[in-house]
Amino acid sequence: MRRKNLAKIRHVVYQAKFLLAPLKTLARQAAKFRLFAA
């Protein structure tokens, strides 16, 4: 039971990293764009 939960948590963390990576790059691009626009 515990091992199954651990696997589930690891899977969620992996998915979160996968989803957050593009958001980070978008945030970086937005910051650059803001600097250029200012």
Protein Blocks (a to p, Z undefined) as FASTA:
>chain_A
ZZmmmmmmmmmmmmmmmmmmmmmmmmmmmmmmmmmmZZ
